[in-house]
Amino acid sequence: DGGITQSPKYLFRKEGQNVTLSCEQNLNHDAMYWYRQDPGQGLRLIYYSQIVNDFQKGDIAEGYSVSREKKESFPLTVTSAQKNPTAFYLCASRWTSGGSTDTQYFGPGTRLTVL
Amino acid sequence: AQSVAQPEDQVNVAEGNPLTVKCTYSVSGNPYLFWYVQYPNRGLQFLLKYITGDNLVKGSYGFEAEFNKSQTSFHLKKPSALVSDSALYFCAVRGEDMRFGAGTRLTVKP
């Protein structure tokens, strides 16, 4: 899991509530990513950011929001608009100096459960 | 757009036997291919990657992968499986962005 931390490890949310998942990295990576993992579906990209104060939608951005105010931090907010938020959420980061060859590293994940 | 396929949801091997986890890819341009392993309730751990050069790539924990351009494959291999290798394995390809396969669950039985 390297220098990428995610908190909390487990999170429970009531329907209609917004929750924010934390992702911090001390690897001086430029790019950061959020993925959602559901059983049997692999990883799906929610949002990514290649530089501070800029981010792009991934494949399943609806119902989620992010910010990138600092290079080391990329929090993800799961809003009440996300209809099926129960999943395992993974944050990742990488350098971009090597272009497509740079390895992406992952945090330990946050398991979100909607009650 | 790039994609990967992992044709086997589950692979079972006996401890001490060789193992192979299959991956095929589709990408325009140079293929940059990665293998990750995931243990229960953990993040993905990087095992190895192919960028260019030797078709046999060696990685962590005794794993290696063979790149085959003509078959567009990047199979993960290990000569002698351990029970502790039991986990979920993901193949990924980077093109415009990173695409992951659905994962293959490897079970190594004693």
Boltz contact constraints between the chains, C-beta under 6 A:
constraints:
  - contact:
      token1: [A, 1]
      token2: [B, 43]
      max_distance: 6.0
  - contact:
      token1: [A, 42]
      token2: [B, 100]
      max_distance: 6.0
  - contact:
      token1: [A, 42]
      token2: [B, 101]
      max_distance: 6.0
  - contact:
      token1: [A, 42]
      token2: [B, 102]
      max_distance: 6.0
  - contact:
      token1: [A, 42]
      token2: [B, 103]
      max_distance: 6.0
  - contact:
      token1: [A, 43]
      token2: [B, 100]
      max_distance: 6.0
  - contact:
      token1: [A, 90]
      token2: [B, 43]
      max_distance: 6.0
  - contact:
      token1: [A, 100]
      token2: [B, 32]
      max_distance: 6.0
  - contact:
      token1: [A, 100]
      token2: [B, 94]
      max_distance: 6.0
  - contact:
      token1: [A, 101]
      token2: [B, 32]
      max_distance: 6.0
  - contact:
      token1: [A, 101]
      token2: [B, 51]
      max_distance: 6.0
  - contact:
      token1: [A, 103]
      token2: [B, 46]
      max_distance: 6.0
  - contact:
      token1: [A, 104]
      token2: [B, 98]
      max_distance: 6.0
  - contact:
      token1: [A, 106]
      token2: [B, 43]
      max_distance: 6.0
  - contact:
      token1: [A, 106]
      token2: [B, 44]
      max_distance: 6.0
  - contact:
      token1: [A, 107]
      token2: [B, 43]
      max_distance: 6.0
  - contact:
      token1: [A, 108]
      token2: [B, 42]
      max_distance: 6.0
  - contact:
      token1: [A, 108]
      token2: [B, 43]
      max_distance: 6.0
  - contact:
      token1: [A, 109]
      token2: [B, 43]
      max_distance: 6.0
